[in-house]
Amino acid sequence: MAARPPTATVRLIDGFECRCDGDSIELPRGCQRLVAFIALWERPILSSFVSGNLWPDSDTERANANLRSTLWRLQADHRGFVVATGSHLTLGPGSPSTTAKP
């Protein structure tokens, strides 16, 4: 019998909150921004779109570096939470797949 994936939710109204199987997950502010942004989309989104929107005042090279750094921090503690392919980002299995929850 296969183990069920963890149930995760993200709340974006009245502040950021992420829970996995009922337990609160503490994420650094930059990781919260990334997870919240990705959670608002129902499909994989271009990495360049994410970096351009999360760091609009930075040039492309700096915005992409900021995204890589944020992904590295997120993967260090919560591997698989965000899946990064060569060009797209999406929430991983068991990650919050809903949009905003009140």
C-alpha positions in Angstrom: 0.0 0.0 0.0 1.4 3.4 -1.0 1.9 6.1 1.6 -0.3 9.0 1.0 1.4 12.3 0.2 1.3 14.9 3.0 -1.6 17.3 3.0 -0.4 20.9 2.8 -2.2 24.2 2.8 -1.2 27.8 2.3 -3.1 30.8 3.6 -2.5 34.1 2.0 -5.3 36.2 3.5 -4.4 38.1 6.7 -0.8 37.0 6.5 1.1 34.0 5.2 0.7 30.6 6.8 1.8 27.3 5.6 0.8 24.0 7.2 1.8 20.4 6.4 -0.4 17.6 7.9 -1.6 20.2 10.4 1.8 21.3 11.5 2.9 24.9 10.9 5.9 25.3 8.6 8.2 28.3 9.3 9.6 29.8 6.1 12.0 32.7 5.7 10.2 35.8 4.2 11.8 35.4 0.7 10.6 31.8 0.6 7.1 32.8 1.7 7.0 35.3 -1.2 8.0 32.6 -3.6 5.6 29.9 -2.3 2.7 32.5 -2.3 3.4 33.6 -5.8 3.6 30.1 -7.2 0.5 29.0 -5.2 -1.6 31.6 -7.1 -1.0 29.8 -10.4 -2.7 26.6 -11.3 0.1 25.5 -13.7 3.9 25.6 -13.9 5.1 29.1 -14.5 8.3 30.4 -16.2 11.1 31.0 -13.8 11.9 34.2 -15.6 8.3 35.4 -15.0 8.7 34.6 -11.3 12.0 36.3 -10.9 10.9 39.4 -12.9 7.8 39.8 -10.7 9.3 39.1 -7.3 12.3 41.3 -7.9 11.1 44.0 -10.4 13.7 46.6 -9.4 16.6 44.3 -10.2 18.1 43.7 -13.6 17.5 40.2 -15.1 20.8 38.7 -13.9 20.3 39.9 -10.3 16.6 38.8 -10.2 17.6 35.3 -11.5 20.3 35.1 -8.8 17.8 36.1 -6.1 15.5 33.3 -7.3 18.2 30.7 -7.3 19.2 31.8 -3.8 15.6 31.6 -2.6 15.1 28.2 -4.1 18.3 26.9 -2.5 17.1 28.1 0.9 13.7 26.5 0.4 15.2 23.2 -0.8 17.6 23.1 2.2 14.8 22.7 4.7 11.8 21.7 2.6 13.1 19.6 -0.4 10.4 19.0 -3.0 8.2 21.8 -1.8 8.9 23.7 -5.0 9.9 21.8 -8.2 12.2 23.7 -10.5 12.7 22.3 -14.0 15.0 24.0 -16.5 12.6 26.8 -17.2 9.5 26.4 -15.0 8.5 26.3 -11.3 5.5 24.6 -9.7 4.6 23.4 -6.3 5.6 19.8 -5.6 3.4 16.9 -4.7 2.1 17.3 -1.2 2.8 21.0 -1.4 0.1 23.6 -1.1 -1.8 23.3 -4.4 -4.7 25.5 -3.5 -4.7 29.2 -4.1 -5.6 31.5 -1.2 -7.4 30.1 1.8 -9.1 32.4 4.3 
